Amino acid sequence: MNQYRYTTANFLFISHIKNTYERYYLANDDDLISTQEHIDRASVVSAYERSITNIIKGFEISAALPWHLVDDVYIPINCIGQFHWVLAVVELKNKVIRVYDSSLGSRKKAILYEIKMLSKMLPSYLMDSGFFEKTERINFVDCDAYKDNNFG
């Protein structure tokens, strides 16, 4: 009864990832804003974070299944406002993000930026959503992506 299970995330998911990424990794003007502005920005980011966690848990209307019930998550990504999309497939069990692009070329750098954001932010939200408590523990030594790494 091994069935392949997947779900999809809509374009809002990557948009929320981008907004939180810019707040946590690219915001270097914290010293220049007032306390009230800081609180306002934090509350906006908090709303994005709740939405990301709810998508992972399957609580958002656009979410098909909670992520702990699937093997892979398909995330469509628009390449920085261009008329070009790629598909990121998050293999949850193997902890790998695969990128499928029909037109490799000069747009490759834009794709790497989007995937970089996703790879930095996604582990935190998986932990925050309780994903790892709801799935079987992953043995990193057996994961293909980590075969050549030393864990000792």
N, C-alpha and C positions, 0 to 999 in steps of 0.2 A: 504494500500500500504506500510505497514511496511516490508521492506526487510532488511535482515541481510547483511551488507556490511563489507568487510574486505580487507586488503591488506597485502602484505608481504614485509619484508626488507631482503635483501641478506646478506651474511656473511660480506661484507664490512662495513655495518652499525655498527655492534658490534665492528668491528676492529677500526673504527674511534672513537667510544665511548671510547674504551680502550686507544687509543693514547691520546685523550684529557684528560681523567681521570688521566692518569699517569702524564701528564704535570701539571694539576691543583692541584691534591690531593697528589701525591707522589713525586713531584719534590722538594727536600729540598736542592739542591745544587746551587740555584740561586746566592748565595753569592760567589761561587767559579768559576763562568764562566765569561768570558769577555762580554762586551757590544755587540760586534759583534756576539758572540755565542748565546747570549740571543735573539738578533734580528733574527738570523737564525732559532732558535727553535720556536720562536713566529710565523714566517711566515709559517713554516710547520704545526703548530697546526691550524693556521688560515685557511689553505686549508682544513684540516679535518673538521673544524667547518662549513665552507661553504658547504661542501659535506653533512654533517648531516642535515643542514637546507634545502638544496635542496631536499633531500630524503623525508623529512617531507612535503614539499610543493608539491611534485610530479614532480619535474623538472628533476631528474636523470633518465637516460635511464632505469635503473633497477627498478624504482619505478612504481607500477601499478596505484595507485590512490593517490591523496593528502590525507593526514591524516584527514583533517577536513571533508571529505566526507564519512568516514568509521566509523564503530563501534569499530572494533578491528584491531590490527596490530600483525601479526605473525612474530616473529624474531627467526630464528634458531641460536643456540649458540653452538659452539664447546667448549668442556670442556678442556681448557688449552692444546691444541695440542694433545689430546688423540683421539682415534677412538671412540668417544662417543659424541652424540649430544643431546641437550634438546631443547624444544620449549618454548619460552617465549611468552605469549599472553598478549599484553598490551590492557586492556579494557579502552579506552579513556574516555568514559562518566563516568565510576565509579572510574577512576584514580587508577586502580589496575593492578599489574603485576602478572599473574598466570604462574606457571612453570610446564610443563609436562615433566616428565622424565620416561623413560621406565625401567631404572635400577637404583633404589635407592641403595645406599651402601656407599662405601668409597669415592666416587666421590662427595658426597653432598657438601663438603666444597668448591670445585672448582666451583660448580654451584652458591653457595651463593656469591662468589666473583664477578662473572659475573653479577649477578642480582643486587648486591650492586652498581656496577659501573653504570648500566643502571638506577637504581632508583635515583641516585644522579645527573646524567647528563641530563636525559631526560626532567625534568621540565624546565630547563634553555633553552634547544633548542626548546621546544614547545612554550615558551614565545618569543624567538628570531625570530621564524618563523612566528609569528602572528597567531598561531593556535587558541588561546583563543578568538581573535577578530572575527574569522571566524565561530565559533561555538556558540551555545547558552550557556549562562552562566550556570555554574554548581552550584547547591545548595548542598553544602557539607553536610548539615544536613540530606538530603534525600539519600545520597550515602551509600550503605550497608557497605562499608569499614570504614566509619566514624560514624556509628550509636551510638556507645558507648562513643564517645568523647564529652567533654564539649566545646562549642564554645562561651560561655557567659562570 
